[in-house]
């Protein structure tokens, strides 16, 4: 989750053209700004940074009202920042002001509909994780026509928050996030152990449902939450002491499948070792350099940008390191065909080395 990935998830999920608001300072970056405008992103100047006539609310959102007049759609991120905290943050007034001012400029004839979208990344900081996009109930704001502007903005803000809260992982007590994720993990293990018994749901969806249940019982029956916490803690202690985890339970329930899985794993570890060694030798150094540079940059920009920073820094370090290797191979072999084959081998073995390392860790 970060500014670029959040917008990409919305563009992928919404089946119609969408213009997305982006901080104006990003649009001013020479090459990046051209790309963002080409993708249809619209610059937004924060009111506290605007000067002179730009202080007017209508001036700030004029590009958006033009989009609305065409009957098109705008995506706005009302929290004002990307994060993976288990709570909906306080909303900025920008989205509410945008909707209200667009209607006001058109004489409240736009019939503008506000559609809440919730994004849930699971796992939050892992490449190729899943993104759950949930769509809430749309609502109109034409009823705020004769309401004083400050009050109307607060009303729209409240409606947006009420629409978003059921669509994301929002816990009234953020300290209970480990319990929610633990319950979801146990349920997920049960799904895999007993297929057909449960309605199949993604991990992100199960986590959100568990969070909603927790919020409900925190109000209606706090003792039930304490009991669930105690039982989960006992379950954790028991699995740690006995070493009987979900994989062992699944093997006990289906021994034939368990043995076949074990044999397949053994073959992968045995036959894949040469490819792992080649991938590690040709990728470990740029991989470590990428991770170190991305983490250093993320400390300045915020840890939530770490996955995208890894991709950007990886393009630099892998490009340089692999470029040198390919130049040496091309000089040694004097064959473009062999050089292209070596490049393909580099890429495949690099991904396989990462997969192999994860395989070793999990076993």
ZANUZA-871466 format. One record per residue (C-alpha): x, y, z; residue in three letters. Coordinates in Angstrom, 3 decimals, always signed. Each point is the difference from the previous one (the first is absolute). Example, Ala and Ser with C-alpha at 12.3 -4.5 7.8 and 13.67 -1.06 7.14 Angstrom:
! ZANUZA-871466
{setor {+12.300; -4.500; +7.800}; 'ALA'} {setor {+1.370; +3.440; -0.660}; 'SER'} 
***
This chain:
! ZANUZA-871466
{setor {+0.000; +0.000; +0.000}; 'UNK'} {setor {+1.326; +3.381; -1.106}; 'UNK'} {setor {-1.104; +2.890; -2.164}; 'UNK'} {setor {+0.809; -1.706; -3.303}; 'UNK'} {setor {-1.223; -3.505; +0.857}; 'UNK'} {setor {-3.226; +1.263; +1.607}; 'UNK'} {setor {-0.896; +1.868; -3.181}; 'UNK'} {setor {+0.905; -3.010; -2.130}; 'UNK'} {setor {-2.317; -2.222; +2.050}; 'UNK'} {setor {-2.873; +2.442; -0.551}; 'UNK'} {setor {+0.666; +0.251; -3.745}; 'UNK'} {setor {+0.059; -3.791; -0.240}; 'UNK'} {setor {-3.167; -0.549; +2.036}; 'UNK'} {setor {-2.296; +2.713; -1.387}; 'UNK'} {setor {-1.424; -0.959; -3.426}; 'UNK'} {setor {+0.018; +3.542; -1.429}; 'UNK'} {setor {+2.518; +2.821; -0.562}; 'UNK'} {setor {+1.032; +1.645; +3.265}; 'UNK'} {setor {+1.913; +3.230; +0.617}; 'UNK'} {setor {+2.007; -0.123; +3.229}; 'UNK'} {setor {+1.066; +2.911; +2.147}; 'UNK'} {setor {+3.737; +0.122; +0.712}; 'UNK'} {setor {+2.136; +2.456; +1.969}; 'UNK'} {setor {+1.075; +2.827; -2.257}; 'UNK'} {setor {+3.692; -0.316; +0.935}; 'UNK'} {setor {+0.099; -3.431; -1.669}; 'UNK'} {setor {-1.407; +1.413; -3.229}; 'UNK'} {setor {+2.747; +2.640; -0.035}; 'UNK'} {setor {+2.729; -2.679; -0.242}; 'UNK'} {setor {+1.144; +0.168; -3.677}; 'UNK'} {setor {-0.366; -3.579; -1.276}; 'UNK'} {setor {-2.305; -1.362; +2.714}; 'UNK'} {setor {-2.358; +2.961; -0.428}; 'UNK'} {setor {-0.454; -0.705; -3.709}; 'UNK'} {setor {-0.719; -3.679; +0.719}; 'UNK'} {setor {-2.522; +0.844; +2.746}; 'UNK'} {setor {-1.860; +2.469; -2.218}; 'UNK'} {setor {-0.007; -2.540; -2.852}; 'UNK'} {setor {-1.625; -2.498; +2.396}; 'UNK'} {setor {-2.737; +2.549; +0.711}; 'UNK'} {setor {+1.108; +1.053; +3.490}; 'UNK'} {setor {-0.975; +3.514; +1.039}; 'UNK'} {setor {+2.183; +2.235; +2.220}; 'UNK'} {setor {-1.392; +1.119; +3.364}; 'UNK'} {setor {+1.589; +2.873; +1.904}; 'UNK'} {setor {-0.464; -0.257; +3.746}; 'UNK'} {setor {-1.900; +3.093; +1.210}; 'UNK'} {setor {+2.591; +0.904; +2.632}; 'UNK'} {setor {+2.667; +0.092; -2.728}; 'UNK'} {setor {-2.076; +1.935; -2.531}; 'UNK'} {setor {+0.694; +3.693; -0.421}; 'UNK'} {setor {-1.915; +2.983; -1.339}; 'UNK'} {setor {-3.149; -0.748; -2.022}; 'UNK'} {setor {+0.676; -3.752; +0.340}; 'UNK'} {setor {-1.272; +0.240; +3.550}; 'UNK'} {setor {-3.543; -0.102; -1.364}; 'UNK'} {setor {-1.521; -3.473; +0.313}; 'UNK'} {setor {-1.542; +0.090; -3.477}; 'UNK'} {setor {+3.378; +0.974; -1.476}; 'UNK'} {setor {+1.637; -3.036; +1.597}; 'UNK'} {setor {-2.473; -2.487; -1.444}; 'UNK'} {setor {-0.783; +1.488; -3.409}; 'UNK'} {setor {+1.671; -2.892; -1.923}; 'UNK'} {setor {-2.266; -2.442; +1.834}; 'UNK'} {setor {-3.214; +1.868; -0.720}; 'UNK'} {setor {+0.874; -0.108; -3.696}; 'UNK'} {setor {+0.264; -3.785; +0.273}; 'UNK'} {setor {-3.358; -0.195; +1.753}; 'UNK'} {setor {-1.653; +2.157; -2.651}; 'UNK'} {setor {+1.056; -2.583; -2.597}; 'UNK'} {setor {-1.746; -2.657; +2.051}; 'UNK'} {setor {+3.265; -1.672; +0.953}; 'UNK'} {setor {+1.353; -1.280; +3.304}; 'UNK'} {setor {+2.590; +1.260; +2.476}; 'UNK'} {setor {+1.744; -2.046; +2.699}; 'UNK'} {setor {+1.066; +1.818; +3.141}; 'UNK'} {setor {+1.795; -1.373; +3.073}; 'UNK'} {setor {-1.630; +1.768; +2.965}; 'UNK'} {setor {+2.441; -1.271; +2.634}; 'UNK'} {setor {+2.713; +2.009; -1.714}; 'UNK'} {setor {+2.692; -2.661; +0.466}; 'UNK'} {setor {+0.734; -3.654; -0.699}; 'UNK'} {setor {+0.341; -2.338; +2.980}; 'UNK'} {setor {-0.687; -3.554; +1.156}; 'UNK'} {setor {-1.174; +0.787; +3.532}; 'UNK'} {setor {-3.105; -1.969; +1.107}; 'UNK'} {setor {-2.058; +3.159; +0.342}; 'UNK'} {setor {-1.601; +2.553; -2.286}; 'UNK'} {setor {+1.919; +3.223; +0.567}; 'UNK'} {setor {-1.644; +3.376; +0.444}; 'UNK'} {setor {-1.245; +1.232; -3.363}; 'UNK'} {setor {+1.222; +3.167; -1.657}; 'UNK'} {setor {-2.698; +2.381; -1.207}; 'UNK'} {setor {+1.257; +0.030; -3.600}; 'UNK'} {setor {-2.298; -2.729; -1.340}; 'UNK'} {setor {-3.078; +1.540; +1.648}; 'UNK'} {setor {+0.890; +3.485; -1.239}; 'UNK'} {setor {+0.670; -1.332; -3.491}; 'UNK'} {setor {-3.431; -1.633; -0.216}; 'UNK'} {setor {-1.852; +2.947; +1.520}; 'UNK'} {setor {+1.754; +2.687; -2.070}; 'UNK'} {setor {-0.439; -1.935; -3.227}; 'UNK'} {setor {-3.760; -0.176; +0.619}; 'UNK'} {setor {-0.133; +3.642; +1.077}; 'UNK'} {setor {+1.814; +1.139; -3.137}; 'UNK'} {setor {-2.520; -1.923; -2.127}; 'UNK'} {setor {-3.012; +1.282; +1.942}; 'UNK'} {setor {-0.503; -3.414; +1.628}; 'UNK'} {setor {-1.031; -1.493; -3.369}; 'UNK'} {setor {+2.844; -2.546; -0.269}; 'UNK'} {setor {-1.767; -2.680; +2.085}; 'UNK'} {setor {+3.464; -0.921; +1.255}; 'UNK'} {setor {+0.297; -3.427; +1.641}; 'UNK'} {setor {+2.663; -0.742; +2.607}; 'UNK'} {setor {+1.055; -3.669; -0.090}; 'UNK'} {setor {+2.160; -1.216; +2.924}; 'UNK'} {setor {+2.807; -2.425; -0.912}; 'UNK'} {setor {+1.997; -1.938; +2.596}; 'UNK'} {setor {+3.492; -1.365; -0.731}; 'UNK'} {setor {+1.521; -2.833; +2.018}; 'UNK'} {setor {+3.519; -1.280; -0.766}; 'UNK'} {setor {+0.833; -3.468; +1.313}; 'UNK'} {setor {+2.813; -0.435; +0.841}; 'UNK'} {setor {+0.623; +3.731; +0.103}; 'UNK'} {setor {+3.765; -0.016; -0.569}; 'UNK'} {setor {+0.468; -2.916; -2.387}; 'UNK'} {setor {+0.453; -0.037; -3.766}; 'UNK'} {setor {-2.811; -1.871; -1.783}; 'UNK'} {setor {-2.344; +0.157; +2.963}; 'UNK'} {setor {-3.733; +0.357; -0.582}; 'UNK'} {setor {-2.062; +3.180; -0.070}; 'UNK'} {setor {-3.633; -0.133; +1.065}; 'UNK'} {setor {-2.046; +2.884; -1.425}; 'UNK'} {setor {-3.452; +0.311; +1.542}; 'UNK'} {setor {-2.693; +2.321; -1.347}; 'UNK'} {setor {-2.440; +1.722; +2.321}; 'UNK'} {setor {-3.436; +1.509; -0.545}; 'UNK'} {setor {+0.018; +3.251; -2.027}; 'UNK'} {setor {-1.666; +3.106; +1.371}; 'UNK'} {setor {-0.944; +3.391; -1.421}; 'UNK'} {setor {+0.717; +3.397; +1.565}; 'UNK'} {setor {-2.700; +2.064; -1.681}; 'UNK'} {setor {-1.833; +0.136; +3.347}; 'UNK'} {setor {+2.762; +2.331; +1.240}; 'UNK'} {setor {-0.984; +2.726; -2.461}; 'UNK'} {setor {-1.408; +2.452; +2.551}; 'UNK'} {setor {+2.201; -1.051; +2.927}; 'UNK'} {setor {+2.771; +2.412; +1.125}; 'UNK'} {setor {+3.264; -1.041; -1.635}; 'UNK'} {setor {+2.008; -0.912; +3.170}; 'UNK'} {setor {-2.847; -2.157; +1.294}; 'UNK'} {setor {-0.529; -1.621; -3.407}; 'UNK'} {setor {+3.703; -0.892; -0.227}; 'UNK'} {setor {-0.103; -1.615; +3.448}; 'UNK'} {setor {-3.126; -1.959; -0.968}; 'UNK'} {setor {+1.586; -1.317; -3.200}; 'UNK'} {setor {+3.190; -0.864; +1.888}; 'UNK'} {setor {-2.027; -1.998; +2.506}; 'UNK'} {setor {-1.846; -1.840; -2.772}; 'UNK'} {setor {+3.284; -0.861; -1.722}; 'UNK'} {setor {+1.458; -1.330; +3.255}; 'UNK'} {setor {-3.128; -2.066; +0.706}; 'UNK'} {setor {+0.153; -1.383; -3.521}; 'UNK'} {setor {+3.701; -0.890; +0.175}; 'UNK'} {setor {+0.161; -1.511; +3.484}; 'UNK'} {setor {-1.773; -3.298; -0.893}; 'UNK'} {setor {+2.160; -0.371; -3.142}; 'UNK'} {setor {+3.441; -0.006; +1.646}; 'UNK'} {setor {+1.635; -1.616; +2.989}; 'UNK'} {setor {-1.084; +2.424; +2.707}; 'UNK'} {setor {+0.486; -1.100; +3.606}; 'UNK'} {setor {-1.337; +2.092; +2.848}; 'UNK'} {setor {+2.915; -1.343; +2.058}; 'UNK'} {setor {+3.087; -0.258; -2.209}; 'UNK'} {setor {+1.867; -2.008; +2.684}; 'UNK'} {setor {-2.254; -2.964; -0.803}; 'UNK'} {setor {+1.245; -0.295; -3.591}; 'UNK'} {setor {+2.114; -3.122; +0.822}; 'UNK'} {setor {-3.161; -1.737; +1.278}; 'UNK'} {setor {-1.907; +0.871; -3.172}; 'UNK'} {setor {+2.781; -1.264; -2.223}; 'UNK'} {setor {+0.375; -3.100; +2.174}; 'UNK'} {setor {-3.692; -0.841; -0.307}; 'UNK'} {setor {+0.210; +0.532; -3.771}; 'UNK'} {setor {+3.066; -2.267; -0.177}; 'UNK'} {setor {-1.750; -2.788; +1.908}; 'UNK'} {setor {-3.057; +0.333; -2.250}; 'UNK'} {setor {+2.227; -0.023; -3.090}; 'UNK'} {setor {+1.724; -3.169; +1.244}; 'UNK'} {setor {-3.404; -1.606; +0.517}; 'UNK'} {setor {-1.012; +0.955; -3.535}; 'UNK'} {setor {+3.067; -1.731; -1.430}; 'UNK'} {setor {-0.296; -3.042; +2.266}; 'UNK'} {setor {-3.721; -0.507; -0.669}; 'UNK'} {setor {-0.785; +1.258; -3.516}; 'UNK'} {setor {-3.701; +0.101; -0.742}; 'UNK'} {setor {-0.950; +0.452; +3.655}; 'UNK'} {setor {+0.347; +3.783; -0.017}; 'UNK'} {setor {-0.960; +2.653; -2.513}; 'UNK'} {setor {+3.348; +0.831; -1.661}; 'UNK'} {setor {+1.205; +3.505; +0.830}; 'UNK'} {setor {+3.283; +1.815; -0.543}; 'UNK'} {setor {+2.253; +0.708; +2.988}; 'UNK'} {setor {-0.682; +3.745; -0.292}; 'UNK'} {setor {-3.768; -0.561; +0.077}; 'UNK'} {setor {+0.240; -2.319; +3.016}; 'UNK'} {setor {+2.100; +2.592; +1.862}; 'UNK'} {setor {-2.570; +2.712; -0.685}; 'UNK'} {setor {-2.874; -2.218; +1.162}; 'UNK'} {setor {+1.912; -0.935; +3.162}; 'UNK'} {setor {+0.665; +3.696; +0.651}; 'UNK'} {setor {-3.679; +0.878; -0.409}; 'UNK'} {setor {-0.958; -2.790; +2.428}; 'UNK'} {setor {+2.571; +1.231; +2.512}; 'UNK'} {setor {-1.354; +3.567; -0.187}; 'UNK'} {setor {-3.514; -1.352; +0.548}; 'UNK'} {setor {+0.887; -2.067; +3.062}; 'UNK'} {setor {+2.140; +2.769; +1.498}; 'UNK'} {setor {-3.279; +1.886; +0.416}; 'UNK'} {setor {-2.512; -2.785; +0.610}; 'UNK'} {setor {+2.071; -2.592; +1.895}; 'UNK'} {setor {+3.567; +1.013; +0.963}; 'UNK'} {setor {+0.334; -3.244; +1.996}; 'UNK'} {setor {-0.308; -1.985; -3.238}; 'UNK'} {setor {+3.002; +1.876; -1.388}; 'UNK'} {setor {+2.025; -0.818; +3.112}; 'UNK'} {setor {-0.968; -3.674; -0.287}; 'UNK'} {setor {+0.970; -0.072; -3.682}; 'UNK'} {setor {+3.350; +1.598; +0.844}; 'UNK'} {setor {+0.648; -2.563; +2.753}; 'UNK'} {setor {-0.887; -2.915; -2.280}; 'UNK'} {setor {+2.200; +1.289; -2.801}; 'UNK'} {setor {+2.925; +0.535; +2.395}; 'UNK'} {setor {-0.468; -3.588; +1.231}; 'UNK'} {setor {-0.074; -1.246; -3.594}; 'UNK'} {setor {+3.238; +1.854; -0.767}; 'UNK'} {setor {+1.738; -1.424; +3.072}; 'UNK'} {setor {-1.177; -3.521; -0.812}; 'UNK'} {setor {+1.196; +0.080; -3.615}; 'UNK'} {setor {+3.349; +1.457; +1.122}; 'UNK'} {setor {+0.514; -2.695; +2.662}; 'UNK'} {setor {-1.069; -2.951; -2.151}; 'UNK'} {setor {+1.264; +1.199; -3.376}; 'UNK'} {setor {-3.315; -1.065; -1.531}; 'UNK'} {setor {-0.889; +2.786; -2.421}; 'UNK'} {setor {-2.544; +0.321; -2.826}; 'UNK'} {setor {+2.157; -2.034; -2.415}; 'UNK'} {setor {+0.135; -2.920; +2.435}; 'UNK'} {setor {-3.757; +0.131; +0.530}; 'UNK'} {setor {-0.598; +0.017; -3.757}; 'UNK'} {setor {+2.323; -3.001; -0.441}; 'UNK'} {setor {-1.840; -1.896; +2.736}; 'UNK'} {setor {-3.359; +0.695; -1.633}; 'UNK'} {setor {+1.237; -1.109; -3.457}; 'UNK'} {setor {+3.085; -2.223; +0.413}; 'UNK'} {setor {+0.335; -0.937; -3.700}; 'UNK'} {setor {-0.038; +3.634; -1.068}; 'UNK'} {setor {+2.424; +0.787; +2.813}; 'UNK'} {setor {+2.525; -2.617; -1.197}; 'UNK'} {setor {-0.322; +1.141; -3.603}; 'UNK'} {setor {+0.584; +3.583; +1.098}; 'UNK'} {setor {+3.065; -1.091; +1.967}; 'UNK'} {setor {+1.438; -1.919; -2.965}; 'UNK'} {setor {-0.641; +2.936; -2.335}; 'UNK'} {setor {+1.732; +2.332; +2.430}; 'UNK'} {setor {+2.999; -2.334; +0.261}; 'UNK'} {setor {+0.301; -0.170; -3.799}; 'UNK'} {setor {-0.170; +3.787; -0.274}; 'UNK'} {setor {+2.732; +0.428; +2.595}; 'UNK'} {setor {+2.209; -2.625; -1.666}; 'UNK'} {setor {-0.464; +0.797; -3.693}; 'UNK'} {setor {-0.308; +3.747; +0.458}; 'UNK'} {setor {+3.237; +0.449; +1.956}; 'UNK'} {setor {+2.228; +0.736; -3.055}; 'UNK'} {setor {-2.433; +2.667; -1.247}; 'UNK'} {setor {-0.132; +1.475; +3.512}; 'UNK'} {setor {+3.804; +0.229; +0.130}; 'UNK'} {setor {+0.170; +1.686; -3.412}; 'UNK'} {setor {-2.795; +2.441; +0.927}; 'UNK'} {setor {+1.627; +0.817; +3.339}; 'UNK'} {setor {+3.411; +0.644; -1.563}; 'UNK'} {setor {-1.420; +2.308; -2.683}; 'UNK'} {setor {-2.696; +1.763; +2.069}; 'UNK'} {setor {+0.922; +0.085; +3.688}; 'UNK'} {setor {+2.228; +3.078; -0.203}; 'UNK'} {setor {-2.477; +2.256; -1.897}; 'UNK'} {setor {-2.836; -1.412; +2.139}; 'UNK'} {setor {+1.717; +1.070; +3.215}; 'UNK'} {setor {+0.974; +3.371; -1.448}; 'UNK'} {setor {-3.595; +0.551; -1.112}; 'UNK'} {setor {-1.398; -0.866; +3.417}; 'UNK'} {setor {+2.476; +2.246; +1.834}; 'UNK'} {setor {-0.609; +2.992; -2.297}; 'UNK'} {setor {-3.785; -0.448; +0.111}; 'UNK'} {setor {-0.056; -0.184; +3.803}; 'UNK'} {setor {+2.221; +3.068; +0.294}; 'UNK'} {setor {-2.264; +1.962; -2.350}; 'UNK'} {setor {-3.142; -1.280; +1.741}; 'UNK'} {setor {+1.208; +1.395; +3.312}; 'UNK'} {setor {-0.207; +3.453; -1.564}; 'UNK'} {setor {-3.207; -0.517; -2.019}; 'UNK'} {setor {-1.854; -2.369; +2.334}; 'UNK'} {setor {+0.164; -3.787; +0.274}; 'UNK'} {setor {-3.259; -0.425; -1.890}; 'UNK'} {setor {+1.851; +0.747; -3.264}; 'UNK'} {setor {+2.512; -2.835; +0.494}; 'UNK'} {setor {-1.405; -2.457; -2.624}; 'UNK'} {setor {-0.019; +2.586; -2.790}; 'UNK'} {setor {+3.422; +1.309; +1.028}; 'UNK'} {setor {+1.361; -3.530; -0.271}; 'UNK'} {setor {-1.263; -0.215; -3.565}; 'UNK'} {setor {+1.489; +3.383; -0.937}; 'UNK'} {setor {+3.385; -0.624; +1.634}; 'UNK'} {setor {-0.016; -3.562; -1.333}; 'UNK'} {setor {-0.265; +1.320; -3.542}; 'UNK'} {setor {+3.202; +1.983; +0.654}; 'UNK'} {setor {+2.135; -2.588; +1.804}; 'UNK'} {setor {-1.105; -3.043; -1.994}; 'UNK'} {setor {+0.262; +1.999; -3.221}; 'UNK'} {setor {+3.609; +0.987; +0.732}; 'UNK'} {setor {+1.132; -3.363; +1.406}; 'UNK'} {setor {-1.696; -2.140; -2.637}; 'UNK'} {setor {+1.090; +2.447; -2.716}; 'UNK'} {setor {+3.629; -0.603; +0.958}; 'UNK'} {setor {-0.520; -3.790; +0.015}; 'UNK'} {setor {-1.695; +0.089; -3.409}; 'UNK'} {setor {+2.795; +2.141; -1.452}; 'UNK'} {setor {+2.574; -2.511; +1.222}; 'UNK'} {setor {-1.965; -2.955; -1.351}; 'UNK'} {setor {-0.532; +1.720; -3.353}; 'UNK'} {setor {+3.730; +0.741; -0.251}; 'UNK'} {setor {+0.952; -3.552; +0.973}; 'UNK'} {setor {-2.519; -1.845; -2.171}; 'UNK'} {setor {-0.210; +2.416; -2.952}; 'UNK'} {setor {-3.583; -1.260; -0.400}; 'UNK'} {setor {-3.112; +2.110; +0.456}; 'UNK'} {setor {-2.124; -3.147; +0.151}; 'UNK'} {setor {+1.964; -1.403; +2.931}; 'UNK'} {setor {-0.037; +3.421; +1.703}; 'UNK'} {setor {-3.806; +0.182; -0.234}; 'UNK'} {setor {-0.230; -3.562; +1.352}; 'UNK'} {setor {+2.268; +1.026; +2.897}; 'UNK'} {setor {-2.249; +3.006; +0.718}; 'UNK'} {setor {-3.057; -2.275; +0.126}; 'UNK'} {setor {+1.891; -2.350; +2.321}; 'UNK'} {setor {+0.914; +2.930; +2.264}; 'UNK'} {setor {-3.608; +1.093; +0.408}; 'UNK'} {setor {-1.454; -3.483; +0.479}; 'UNK'} {setor {+2.664; -1.119; +2.470}; 'UNK'} {setor {-0.221; +3.269; +1.966}; 'UNK'} {setor {-3.712; -0.538; +0.655}; 'UNK'} {setor {+0.561; -3.699; +0.658}; 'UNK'} {setor {+2.769; +0.747; +2.511}; 'UNK'} {setor {-2.416; +2.201; +1.942}; 'UNK'} {setor {-2.654; -2.737; -0.138}; 'UNK'} {setor {+2.552; -2.637; +1.046}; 'UNK'} {setor {+1.164; +2.099; +2.958}; 'UNK'} {setor {-3.612; +0.395; +1.176}; 'UNK'} {setor {-0.454; -3.747; -0.419}; 'UNK'} {setor {+3.016; -0.682; +2.220}; 'UNK'} {setor {-1.254; +2.468; +2.593}; 'UNK'} {setor {-3.501; -1.501; +0.197}; 'UNK'} {setor {+1.313; -3.557; +0.265}; 'UNK'} 
***
